[in-house]
Amino acid sequence: MANLKDVADLAGVPMLTAFHALSQNEPVDDASKRRILDAAGKLNYTLRITQIDIADLAGVAKGTVSYALNNNELIKPATRQKVLDAAEALGYRMNMTARNLKTNRAGAVGYSWHVADDPSRMNNLLDRFIYRVTMAAEAHEYHLVTFIQPQEHADRVYEQLFATNRVDGFIITDVTYDDPRIARLSAMNAPLVAFGGMYLQDADFAYVDVDSKRGIEMVVEHLLEQGHEQIGLITYQPGLPFGDARETGYRDAMRRAGIRVHADWIAYTPNILQSASVATQQIMTSAPPPTALICSNDLMAFGAKSYLDQVGLRTPGDVALTGYDDDPTAEFLEITSVRQPVDEIARTLFDILLGEIAQAPVPDRQVIFDPELIIRRSTVVADV
């Protein structure tokens, strides 16, 4: 789904020039206007200003716009002013009052930013996910209210937002076993959809998920086809549903191949570059060391590659290496990875949430997508 910046970039003009041409509120030279209209046609774009456009023009993160427009005290005054100026330039108005009074709805859904193991690095998969969710929400004239989830009593902030009619429902990620948020929101009859849930026993809430177990099984099968049998795994500490599923996928695929897994071939680590590098050292100094390493996250794969480069081990000649989530950096470094269909996940999830909000649930409230293995140079030795 194209946005105003895509049109401007294709036409080779500033965003505001594209806006003026499409809105016809200010004159634009004929040559530029023709390029803009042609670009809009090619992208099947119709002018409709969203918070994503405001973020692009202001040069801020997408979540910052929601905070700034709602006068959240976490936003610095200078940043808020940049957002307000961009909104004004694009003619954006938060004119939701009439609709809210008529429908008794807030016209907004809540999403809590995940807590990363390494606060200095964001989770690219979830960032892409929430970007696509924002586009899906605004296509239905909804806004996304983002907030920081506290480490303790996380369910309370959800309760407060829903009880004060600031949101109509929630999108949650980082689902855990016996997740207190799900229990509390379900007890309140607050609409929710989770990104994750297929590995929870007797899950009775709406969710969209990707088969993480199958994703790792595909990786093991690919490495076996390349002739590897000594295959190591760098993964999350036990206790996360999707992390546990990925370890199970590894163990099951190895067992089906008749290969005994050495305890030293598995290392657990937080999703932090340096920690993953240390975990790689732990595995590669075992006897015998693996000839291939599977990482449960691309960031872990980057940490693993750092160690392998440091000790002079070539990829894939000495050690094959894989990641998970298909981060753009994985593509740049030519690392084999498992891709999750983020666009389809986001659209499906928001459609399910709309049904939950309207108390008219869609027929399938629990949707599971298949992952895709993206094979790159890190696991395939080039023909000489």
C-alpha positions as CSV (number, residue, x, y, z in Angstrom):
1,M,0.0,0.0,0.0
2,A,1.7,3.2,-1.2
3,N,1.8,6.4,0.8
4,L,2.5,10.1,-0.1
5,K,6.3,9.7,0.3
6,D,6.3,6.8,-2.2
7,V,4.6,9.0,-4.7
8,A,7.0,11.9,-4.1
9,D,10.1,9.7,-4.3
10,L,8.9,8.1,-7.6
11,A,8.2,11.6,-9.0
12,G,11.5,13.0,-7.7
13,V,9.9,15.9,-5.8
14,P,9.5,16.9,-2.2
15,M,6.6,15.5,-0.2
16,L,4.9,18.9,0.1
17,T,5.1,19.4,-3.7
18,A,3.4,16.1,-4.2
19,F,0.7,17.0,-1.6
20,H,0.0,20.4,-3.3
21,A,-0.3,18.8,-6.7
22,L,-2.7,16.0,-5.5
23,S,-4.7,18.3,-3.3
24,Q,-4.7,21.2,-5.7
25,N,-4.5,23.6,-2.9
26,E,-1.4,25.4,-4.2
27,P,0.0,25.8,-7.7
28,V,2.7,23.4,-8.9
29,D,4.6,23.7,-12.1
30,D,3.2,21.6,-15.0
31,A,6.2,19.3,-15.4
32,S,6.3,18.4,-11.7
33,K,2.5,18.0,-11.6
34,R,2.6,15.5,-14.6
35,R,5.3,13.4,-12.9
36,I,3.4,13.4,-9.6
37,L,0.1,12.4,-11.2
38,D,1.8,9.7,-13.3
39,A,3.5,8.4,-10.1
40,A,0.2,8.3,-8.2
41,G,-1.4,6.4,-11.1
42,K,1.4,3.8,-11.2
43,L,1.2,3.3,-7.5
44,N,-2.6,3.3,-7.5
45,Y,-2.5,6.0,-4.9
46,T,-5.3,8.3,-3.8
47,L,-4.6,11.2,-1.5
48,R,-5.5,10.5,2.1
49,I,-3.2,11.9,4.7
50,T,-2.4,9.6,7.6
51,Q,-0.1,9.7,10.6
52,I,2.5,7.8,8.6
53,D,2.7,10.7,6.1
54,I,3.1,13.1,9.1
55,A,6.0,11.0,10.4
56,D,7.7,10.9,7.0
57,L,7.4,14.7,6.6
58,A,8.5,15.4,10.2
59,G,11.4,12.9,10.0
60,V,10.3,11.1,13.2
61,A,9.3,7.5,14.1
62,K,5.8,6.4,13.3
63,G,4.9,5.9,17.0
64,T,6.1,9.4,17.9
65,V,3.3,11.0,15.9
66,S,0.6,9.4,18.0
67,Y,2.3,10.5,21.2
68,A,2.8,14.1,19.9
69,L,-0.8,14.5,18.6
70,N,-2.1,13.3,22.0
71,N,0.2,15.6,23.9
72,N,2.0,12.8,25.7
73,E,4.5,14.2,28.2
74,L,7.2,11.8,27.0
75,I,7.6,13.8,23.8
76,K,10.0,16.7,23.8
77,P,8.5,20.1,23.0
78,A,10.7,20.5,19.9
79,T,9.7,17.1,18.5
80,R,6.0,17.8,19.2
81,Q,6.3,21.0,17.3
82,K,7.9,19.3,14.3
83,V,5.0,16.8,14.3
84,L,2.4,19.6,14.6
85,D,4.0,21.6,11.9
86,A,4.0,18.6,9.6
87,A,0.3,17.9,10.4
88,E,-0.6,21.5,9.7
89,A,1.3,21.5,6.4
90,L,-0.5,18.4,5.3
91,G,-3.9,19.6,6.4
92,Y,-4.3,16.7,8.9
93,R,-7.0,17.1,11.5
94,M,-7.9,14.8,14.4
95,N,-11.6,15.2,13.8
96,M,-12.9,12.1,15.5
97,T,-15.3,13.6,18.0
98,A,-18.5,13.4,16.1
99,R,-17.9,9.8,15.1
100,N,-16.9,8.8,18.6
101,L,-20.1,10.3,20.1
102,K,-22.2,8.6,17.5
103,T,-20.7,5.1,17.9
104,N,-19.6,5.3,21.5
105,R,-16.1,4.3,20.4
106,A,-12.7,5.9,20.7
107,G,-11.7,5.2,17.1
108,A,-8.4,4.0,18.4
109,V,-6.6,0.7,19.4
110,G,-3.8,0.3,21.8
111,Y,-0.4,-1.2,21.3
112,S,2.4,-1.5,23.8
113,W,6.0,-1.3,22.5
114,H,7.8,-4.5,23.2
115,V,10.7,-4.5,25.8
116,A,13.8,-5.3,23.9
117,D,16.6,-7.3,25.5
118,D,19.0,-4.6,24.2
119,P,17.3,-1.2,24.6
120,S,19.8,0.3,22.2
121,R,18.5,-1.9,19.3
122,M,14.8,-2.1,18.3
123,N,13.2,-5.3,17.0
124,N,13.0,-4.8,13.2
125,L,10.4,-7.5,12.8
126,L,8.0,-5.9,15.2
127,D,8.7,-2.4,13.9
128,R,7.7,-3.6,10.4
129,F,4.7,-5.3,11.9
130,I,3.4,-2.2,13.7
131,Y,4.1,0.0,10.7
132,R,1.8,-2.3,8.6
133,V,-0.8,-2.4,11.4
134,T,-0.8,1.4,11.4
135,M,-1.6,1.4,7.7
136,A,-4.3,-1.2,8.1
137,A,-5.8,0.8,11.1
138,E,-5.9,4.1,9.3
139,A,-7.5,2.5,6.2
140,H,-10.4,1.8,8.5
141,E,-10.2,5.4,10.1
142,Y,-8.7,4.1,13.3
143,H,-5.7,5.4,15.1
144,L,-3.0,3.5,16.9
145,V,-2.3,4.6,20.5
146,T,1.2,3.4,21.5
147,F,2.4,3.2,25.1
148,I,5.2,1.8,27.2
149,Q,4.3,-1.3,29.1
150,P,5.7,-1.3,32.7
151,Q,7.8,-4.3,33.8
152,E,5.5,-5.0,36.7
153,H,1.7,-5.1,36.8
154,A,1.6,-4.7,33.0
155,D,-2.1,-5.5,32.9
156,R,-3.0,-2.3,34.9
157,V,-2.1,0.1,32.1
158,Y,-4.3,-1.9,29.7
159,E,-7.2,-1.7,32.2
160,Q,-6.8,2.0,32.6
161,L,-6.8,2.7,28.9
162,F,-9.9,0.6,28.2
163,A,-11.8,1.7,31.3
164,T,-11.4,5.4,30.4
165,N,-12.6,4.8,26.8
166,R,-9.3,5.9,25.3
167,V,-9.1,2.8,23.1
168,D,-11.6,0.3,21.7
169,G,-9.3,-2.7,21.9
170,F,-5.7,-3.9,22.0
171,I,-3.0,-5.6,19.9
172,I,-0.5,-7.5,22.0
173,T,2.8,-9.1,21.2
174,D,5.5,-10.9,23.2
175,V,2.8,-13.3,24.4
176,T,3.9,-15.5,27.4
177,Y,2.6,-18.6,29.0
178,D,-0.3,-17.7,31.4
179,D,0.0,-14.1,30.1
180,P,-1.6,-11.8,32.7
181,R,-2.7,-9.3,30.1
182,I,-4.8,-11.8,28.2
183,A,-6.4,-13.1,31.4
184,R,-7.2,-9.5,32.6
185,L,-8.5,-8.2,29.3
186,S,-10.6,-11.3,28.7
187,A,-12.2,-10.8,32.2
188,M,-13.0,-7.2,31.2
189,N,-14.4,-8.2,27.8
190,A,-11.9,-5.9,26.2
191,P,-11.4,-6.8,22.5
192,L,-7.9,-8.0,21.8
193,V,-5.9,-9.8,19.1
194,A,-2.4,-11.2,19.8
195,F,0.5,-11.6,17.4
196,G,1.4,-15.1,18.8
197,G,-0.6,-17.7,20.6
198,M,-0.5,-21.0,18.7
199,Y,1.8,-22.5,21.3
200,L,-0.3,-21.8,24.3
201,Q,-2.4,-24.7,25.5
202,D,-6.2,-24.2,25.1
203,A,-5.8,-20.6,23.8
204,D,-9.3,-19.2,23.6
205,F,-8.5,-15.7,22.4
206,A,-8.0,-14.2,18.9
207,Y,-4.5,-14.4,17.5
208,V,-2.4,-14.5,14.4
209,D,0.8,-16.5,14.4
210,V,3.5,-18.0,12.3
211,D,4.6,-21.6,12.7
212,S,8.0,-21.0,14.3
213,K,8.6,-24.8,14.9
214,R,8.1,-25.4,11.2
215,G,10.5,-22.5,10.4
216,I,13.4,-24.1,12.2
217,E,12.5,-27.6,10.9
218,M,12.9,-26.1,7.4
219,V,16.3,-24.7,8.3
220,V,17.5,-28.1,9.7
221,E,16.3,-29.9,6.6
222,H,18.1,-27.4,4.3
223,L,21.3,-27.9,6.2
224,L,21.0,-31.7,6.1
225,E,20.6,-31.4,2.3
226,Q,23.9,-29.4,2.3
227,G,25.6,-32.4,4.0
228,H,25.7,-31.1,7.5
229,E,25.0,-33.4,10.5
230,Q,26.8,-31.5,13.3
231,I,24.3,-28.6,13.6
232,G,24.2,-26.2,16.6
233,L,21.5,-24.0,17.9
234,I,21.7,-20.5,19.4
235,T,18.3,-19.6,20.9
236,Y,16.3,-17.8,23.5
237,Q,16.3,-18.8,27.2
238,P,13.5,-21.3,27.8
239,G,10.2,-19.9,28.8
240,L,9.1,-18.0,25.7
241,P,6.5,-19.9,23.7
242,F,7.9,-19.1,20.3
243,G,11.5,-19.6,21.5
244,D,10.6,-23.0,23.0
245,A,8.8,-23.9,19.7
246,R,12.0,-23.2,17.7
247,E,14.1,-25.4,19.9
248,T,11.5,-28.1,19.6
249,G,11.6,-27.8,15.9
250,Y,15.4,-28.2,15.9
251,R,15.3,-31.3,18.2
252,D,12.5,-32.9,16.3
253,A,14.1,-32.4,12.9
254,M,17.4,-33.7,14.2
255,R,15.7,-36.8,15.7
256,R,13.9,-37.6,12.5
257,A,17.3,-37.5,10.7
258,G,18.6,-40.0,13.2
259,I,21.2,-37.5,14.6
260,R,21.9,-37.3,18.3
261,V,22.0,-33.7,19.6
262,H,25.0,-33.0,21.8
263,A,24.2,-30.9,24.8
264,D,27.1,-28.6,23.9
265,W,25.6,-27.8,20.6
266,I,22.8,-25.7,22.1
267,A,23.5,-22.3,23.8
268,Y,20.9,-20.0,25.3
269,T,21.2,-16.3,25.1
270,P,19.3,-13.0,25.4
271,N,18.8,-11.3,22.0
272,I,21.9,-9.2,22.3
273,L,24.8,-9.1,19.9
274,Q,27.6,-9.6,22.4
275,S,25.7,-12.3,24.3
276,A,25.2,-14.2,21.0
277,S,28.9,-13.9,20.2
278,V,29.7,-15.4,23.6
279,A,27.2,-18.2,23.0
280,T,28.8,-18.9,19.6
281,Q,32.2,-19.2,21.2
282,Q,30.7,-21.6,23.8
283,I,29.3,-23.9,21.0
284,M,32.3,-23.7,18.7
285,T,34.8,-24.7,21.4
286,S,32.8,-27.9,22.0
287,A,34.1,-31.3,20.8
288,P,33.2,-31.9,18.1
289,P,32.2,-28.4,17.1
290,P,29.2,-28.0,14.7
291,T,29.7,-27.4,11.0
292,A,26.5,-25.3,10.9
293,L,24.8,-22.9,13.3
294,I,21.1,-22.1,13.5
295,C,20.2,-18.9,15.2
296,S,16.6,-18.2,16.5
297,N,16.9,-14.6,15.6
298,D,18.8,-12.6,13.0
299,L,20.4,-10.4,15.7
300,M,21.8,-13.6,17.2
301,A,23.1,-14.6,13.8
302,F,24.9,-11.2,13.5
303,G,26.5,-11.8,16.9
304,A,27.5,-15.3,15.8
305,K,29.0,-14.0,12.6
306,S,31.0,-11.5,14.6
307,Y,32.7,-14.3,16.5
308,L,33.3,-16.5,13.4
309,D,34.9,-13.5,11.6
310,Q,37.0,-12.8,14.7
311,V,38.5,-16.3,14.8
312,G,38.9,-16.6,11.0
313,L,36.1,-19.1,10.3
314,R,34.6,-18.6,6.9
315,T,30.9,-18.7,6.1
316,P,29.8,-21.1,4.6
317,G,33.1,-22.8,3.9
318,D,34.0,-23.5,7.5
319,V,30.6,-23.0,9.2
320,A,27.2,-22.5,7.7
321,L,25.1,-19.9,9.4
322,T,21.3,-19.1,9.5
323,G,19.1,-16.6,11.2
324,Y,15.4,-16.0,11.7
325,D,13.0,-13.1,10.7
326,D,14.8,-12.0,7.5
327,D,16.1,-8.7,8.8
328,P,17.3,-6.3,6.0
329,T,20.8,-6.7,7.4
330,A,20.6,-10.4,7.0
331,E,19.9,-9.8,3.3
332,F,22.8,-7.4,3.1
333,L,25.2,-9.9,4.7
334,E,23.7,-12.7,2.6
335,I,22.6,-14.8,5.6
336,T,20.0,-17.5,5.1
337,S,17.0,-16.7,7.2
338,V,13.3,-17.5,7.8
339,R,10.9,-14.9,6.6
340,Q,7.5,-14.2,8.2
341,P,4.7,-12.7,6.1
342,V,4.5,-9.4,8.0
343,D,2.1,-7.6,5.6
344,E,-0.4,-10.4,5.6
345,I,-0.1,-10.9,9.4
346,A,-0.9,-7.2,10.0
347,R,-3.8,-7.0,7.7
348,T,-5.3,-10.2,9.0
349,L,-4.8,-9.3,12.6
350,F,-6.6,-5.9,12.2
351,D,-9.5,-7.5,10.3
352,I,-9.9,-9.9,13.2
353,L,-9.7,-7.1,15.7
354,L,-12.4,-5.1,14.0
355,G,-14.7,-8.1,14.4
356,E,-13.9,-8.3,18.0
357,I,-14.6,-4.6,18.6
358,A,-17.9,-4.9,16.7
359,Q,-18.8,-8.0,18.7
360,A,-19.2,-9.8,15.4
361,P,-16.2,-12.2,15.4
362,V,-14.9,-13.3,12.0
363,P,-15.3,-17.1,11.4
364,D,-11.6,-17.8,11.9
365,R,-10.3,-15.9,14.9
366,Q,-7.0,-17.9,15.1
367,V,-4.9,-17.7,11.9
368,I,-1.6,-19.4,11.5
369,F,0.8,-18.5,8.6
370,D,3.6,-20.6,7.2
371,P,7.1,-19.2,7.2
372,E,9.4,-19.1,4.2
373,L,13.0,-20.1,4.1
374,I,15.2,-17.6,2.2
375,I,18.4,-19.3,1.2
376,R,21.5,-17.2,0.7
377,R,25.2,-17.5,0.5
378,S,25.8,-18.3,4.2
379,T,24.6,-21.9,3.8
380,V,25.4,-22.7,0.2
381,V,29.0,-23.2,-1.1
382,A,29.3,-21.7,-4.5
383,D,30.2,-23.9,-7.4
384,V,33.9,-23.5,-8.4
